[in-house]
Amino acid sequence: VTLRTYTHVSLFRSRWRCTAASAQPADRPTSPDFLYLLGRASPEPTASEAAFREALHLDPTHARAWTGLAAVQRGQGKVEDAAMTYRKALSFSPALSEAWAGLRAVSMMKNDGAGLAAVSLEAIAAAPQDPQSWLAAAATNPGQASTLLDQALRIHPSQPELVLARARAAFEDKDWDLAATVYQTALN
């Protein structure tokens, strides 16, 4: 995605709002990626939803469009629909970080601590490259936090948030020497 693409999205956004409902098939955008960007760029949830649905009509396997649609649903308070739609996105792209983040947000909206912990552990199994998934898993599984953060740091040794979280976990475990060593490492 380039600056030119974003500029094109901005210029096209007002035309899309005015003509989406009445456009002839030849006038409609035919790129699911473009429609996804259009949905992300729109400040109006109904226009975003229309763009995401059109992208999915063109490519039902477009995981990011599913995630965009789920975000709109979550914003409308349709948490069960959003959860199913995020899962649909993950069925096409299991390591899609933004879908895992959305599922965590849905669990928080439902005040489902056990669901949040389970989603966080699922996320690190499917997307170990996402530091946020590791942080969420450690935060929602305090008994396993040190172990999870050690695993995360093997993958992301210089990720500052993970290093500080590991130092905090060592402090909470009353492992003062490790906490001091990790904090010192973070400062260097």
N, C-alpha and C positions, 0 to 999 in steps of 0.2 A: 504494500500500500504506500502510495507516494503522496506528497503534498498536492500534486496535480489531481489525484483521485479525490482527495478531500475537498478541493476547490470545486471539482465537478459535482460532487455530492451537494455542496452548498448551493450551487447555481441550480441544480435540478430539483432540490427539495420543494421549493414553492410550486414549480410546475407539476410535480407529482401530487401534491395535496389538491391542486385544482382539478387535475385530470384523471386521477387514479380510478375513480368510479366510472367515468364515462369513456375512458380511453379504448380505442380499438386495439385488438391484439398486436397489430404492427407498430403501434405507438408505445407500447409498454416495454420497459427494460427487460432484457432477456438474460442478464447475468445475475445468478443468485448472489455472487459476491458483492456486486454493486447494490443489489437490493438490501443485503445485510447491512452494508455501510450506510445506506439511506435510512434504514430503520434505526441504526445506532445514532445517526445525526439528528433525527427528528426530535424536537422537544415535546411533541404531542403524542401521548400513548396510543391513540387510535391510528395515527399515521404510521407510527412504529410498528404496531401490530399488523397493519395492512401490508407493509413492506416485508416483514418477516414471513407472513403467510404466503405472499406472492413468491418469495424466494423458495419457500418449502414446496410450493406448487411446482416450481421449475426443477428443484432438486430436493426430494424428500429426505436425503441423507446429509444435508448441510447442517452439521452439528452446531455451528456458531449461530445459525438462524434459529435453531431450536432453543439455544440458550438465550438469545435475544427475546424470543417469544415468552419464555419462562420468566425472564426479568420483568416483562410487562405484566404478566399475570401476577407475579409476586407484588409488584407495585400497586395492583388493583386489589390486593388482599386475598386473591384466590390461591391460597397456599397449597392446597391439595393438588390443584391443576398444575401449579408451578413445579411442585415436586415431581409429578409424573412427566412433565415436559423436560425438566433437567435430566431425568433418568433416560428419556428418549435421546437426548443429545449425547449422553454418555454411552448409549448403545452403539452410536456411530463413531465416537471418538472417546474411548475410555480414559485417556489422560488429559482431557480438556479441563484445565485448571479453573476457568471461569464457571464451568458447570458445577464443579465440586464446591467452589465458593458459594454459588447460589444455593446448593443443597444445604450447606451449613447455615446460610442465612434463613432458609425456610425452617430448619430445625429450631433456630433461635426464635423466630416469630411464633412458633408453636409452643415455646417454652419446654421443649423436649430435650432435656439434658442427655438422656440415654441415647436418643436418636442422633444428637450432635456428636457424641463420642463415637458411635458406630459409623457414622458418615465420615468422620475424620480418619478413623482407622482404614476404612474402605479406600479413601482418597490416597493415603500413602502407599497402599498396595498397588493401586492403579496408576498413580502419578507421583512416583518418588522424587522426580525432579522439581516438584513444587514446594519451596520452603514453607509457604503459608499452610500447606496441608500438615506438615510436620509440627509446626507451632500449634495448630489447632488440636492435633492429636495429643500432643503433650499437655496442653492446657485442660483438655477434657478427660484425660486419663492420668490423674496425678500420681497414682501408684506406679505407673510405667513411664513417667515423664523422663527420668534420667536415662533409661534404656532407649527410649524413642529418640531423644535428642542426641545420644551417642551415635545411633544409627544415622540420623540426619547429618551429623557432622562428618561422617565418613564419606557421604555423598557431596556435601557442601561445606568443606572445611573452613572457608573464609566468609561464610554468610554471617554478618554481624548480629542479626536478630537471633539466629540460632545459637551463636556463641554466648550471647548475653542470657538467653533463656536457659542454656545449660549451666551457666554460673549461678543463676537464680535457683535452679533445681538443686544444685549441690549445696547451696546455702540452706535451702529448706530441708534438705536431707541431713543437715548439720555436719556436712563434710567440709569443714572450714578450709583445710589445706587445698582441696580440689577447687573450691569456690575462689580462693585467693589466686590460685594458678590460672584458672580460666579467666577471671577478671583481668589479671595482669596481661594475659595473652590478648584479650580484647583491646586493652589500652595500647599495645605495641603495634 
